[in-house]
């Protein structure tokens, strides 16, 4: 029976660099012999039955090595990097510097930002102004923390990982002191709970992982 890959959809996996080659070997065991097309941001592995694993290169670009397994992606993913992390969400903030998986320096903090109110009219307007003021103070504190932790080592950082609230992080990075950090920002943007030291310490599990979109094959006629 002939097969073809689905045009879209699929499911995502986040695979630790240490497990990547084993994961790809099991993919080949399930779906048959594979061929690989490697680029600087994406390594596409296509199996005999039409299944596809699209491996998104962490910390691109990948310097493709044609003779190496999967274009050298496993070695690229395993390499230790000096990475800055900035998390901002709901008045909480955390900044840290990692060497590989080890947190070398950090600072976390929080400022009170009230939740939303169900009141209407002028009460709602006063509440909104007060909440905006609290959020501004929290973001200023987050910018101060980022400047204190990240700027002294900015010349040694290979990347900046961001997470929490995109809107809040965007406002923090508008601080003129942090202009030099913006060019270091990489995807993915981390969806994390309120920043705490524990949350910050666990971020390498996410930012080191290889994100893989797996598209299972559809048999001919299945989508007729």
C-alpha positions in Angstrom: 0.0 0.0 0.0 1.4 3.4 -0.9 1.5 6.2 1.7 1.9 9.9 1.7 2.5 12.3 4.6 -0.3 14.5 5.9 -0.1 18.1 4.6 -0.5 19.7 8.0 -1.3 19.0 11.7 0.9 16.5 13.4 1.9 16.5 17.0 4.9 18.0 18.8 7.6 16.5 21.0 10.3 18.2 23.0 13.3 15.9 23.1 16.3 16.4 25.4 19.6 16.6 23.4 20.9 13.5 25.3 17.9 11.5 24.0 17.8 12.8 20.4 19.6 10.1 18.6 17.7 7.4 20.5 14.4 9.1 19.7 15.3 9.3 16.0 16.4 5.6 16.0 13.0 4.6 17.5 11.2 6.7 14.9 13.0 4.7 12.2 12.2 1.4 13.9 8.5 2.4 13.8 8.3 3.8 10.3 11.1 2.3 8.3 14.4 3.5 6.8 14.8 7.3 6.9 16.4 9.9 4.7 17.4 13.3 6.1 17.5 16.8 4.7 19.4 19.2 6.9 19.3 23.0 6.8 20.4 25.7 9.1 17.1 25.9 11.0 15.3 22.7 10.2 16.3 19.0 9.9 13.6 17.0 8.2 13.7 13.2 8.6 11.3 11.3 6.2 10.6 7.6 6.8 9.8 4.9 4.3 6.1 4.9 5.2 5.9 8.7 4.7 6.1 9.7 8.3 8.0 12.9 8.8 9.9 14.3 11.8 10.6 18.0 11.4 13.4 18.8 13.9 13.7 22.5 14.7 17.3 23.4 15.3 17.8 24.9 18.8 20.1 28.0 18.9 20.3 28.2 15.1 22.0 28.2 12.7 23.2 24.6 12.4 26.5 24.3 10.5 25.4 21.3 8.4 27.9 18.4 8.4 26.9 16.2 5.5 28.8 13.1 6.8 27.5 13.4 10.3 24.2 11.8 11.6 21.3 14.1 10.8 23.6 16.7 9.5 25.3 17.1 12.9 22.1 18.1 14.7 22.7 15.9 17.8 26.2 17.3 18.4 24.9 20.8 17.9 22.1 20.3 20.4 24.4 18.8 23.0 26.9 21.7 23.0 27.0 23.7 26.2 26.2 27.4 25.7 26.3 30.5 27.9 22.7 31.6 27.8 20.8 34.5 29.5 17.2 34.0 30.6 14.6 36.6 31.3 11.1 35.7 32.6 8.4 38.2 33.4 4.8 37.5 34.3 2.1 39.0 36.5 4.4 41.2 38.5 7.0 38.5 38.9 10.4 38.5 37.2 13.5 36.4 37.1 16.9 36.8 35.3 19.6 34.3 35.1 22.8 33.2 33.3 23.4 29.6 32.5 26.5 27.7 31.5 25.0 24.7 29.9 22.4 23.5 32.4 24.1 25.1 35.4 22.7 28.4 36.7 25.7 30.7 37.4 24.0 33.9 38.6 20.4 35.0 39.1 18.0 37.3 40.7 14.2 37.0 41.1 11.6 39.3 42.5 8.0 40.3 42.5 5.8 43.4 42.7 2.1 43.5 43.5 -0.1 43.8 40.4 -3.8 43.5 41.2 -6.1 41.1 39.3 -8.9 42.2 37.1 -12.0 43.8 38.7 -15.6 43.1 37.9 -16.6 46.7 38.9 -17.9 49.1 36.2 -18.0 52.8 35.6 -15.6 55.1 37.3 -14.6 52.4 39.8 -13.4 50.3 36.9 -11.5 53.2 35.4 -9.7 54.0 38.7 -8.9 50.3 39.2 -7.5 50.1 35.6 -5.3 53.1 36.2 -4.0 51.7 39.5 -3.3 48.3 37.9 -1.4 50.0 35.0 0.7 51.9 37.5 1.5 48.7 39.4 2.4 46.9 36.2 4.7 49.7 35.2 6.5 49.6 38.5 6.8 45.8 38.2 8.2 46.1 34.7 10.7 48.7 35.8 11.9 46.5 38.5 12.2 43.6 36.0 14.3 45.9 33.7 16.6 46.8 36.7 17.1 43.1 37.4 17.8 42.3 33.8 20.3 45.1 33.7 22.0 44.0 36.9 22.3 40.3 36.0 22.6 40.2 32.2 24.3 43.4 31.1 27.7 42.7 32.8 28.0 39.4 30.8 26.2 40.4 27.6 29.4 40.1 25.6 29.7 36.4 26.6 26.1 35.3 25.9 25.3 33.2 22.9 21.5 33.7 23.2 18.8 35.2 25.4 15.8 33.0 26.2 12.5 34.8 27.1 9.4 33.6 28.8 6.3 34.4 30.8 4.1 37.1 29.2 5.0 38.3 25.7 3.5 41.7 26.4 5.3 42.2 29.7 8.7 41.0 28.3 8.2 43.3 25.4 7.7 46.3 27.7 10.7 45.4 29.8 13.0 45.1 26.7 11.9 48.6 25.6 14.2 49.9 28.4 17.0 51.7 26.6 19.6 50.0 28.8 18.5 46.6 27.4 18.8 47.4 23.7 21.9 45.2 23.3 20.0 42.2 24.6 17.2 42.3 22.0 19.4 40.9 19.1 20.2 37.9 21.2 16.6 36.7 21.7 15.8 33.3 20.4 12.7 31.1 20.1 10.9 29.4 21.5 9.3 31.8 23.9 8.8 29.9 27.1 5.3 29.5 28.6 6.1 29.4 32.3 4.1 30.1 35.5 4.9 33.0 37.8 8.7 33.3 37.8 10.4 31.9 40.9 13.9 30.5 41.4 12.6 27.0 40.9 11.0 27.9 37.6 14.1 29.7 36.4 16.3 26.7 37.4 14.2 24.4 35.3 14.2 26.4 32.1 17.1 24.5 30.5 14.8 21.5 30.1 12.8 23.7 27.7 15.4 25.9 26.0 17.9 23.0 25.3 15.2 20.7 23.9 14.9 19.9 20.3 11.3 20.6 19.2 10.0 18.0 16.7 6.8 18.1 14.7 5.8 14.6 13.9 3.4 14.1 11.0 2.1 10.5 10.7 1.5 9.1 7.2 -2.0 8.9 5.6 -2.7 5.9 3.5 -3.7 6.5 -0.1 -7.4 7.1 -0.4 -7.7 7.9 3.4 -8.3 11.5 2.7 -10.4 11.1 -0.5 
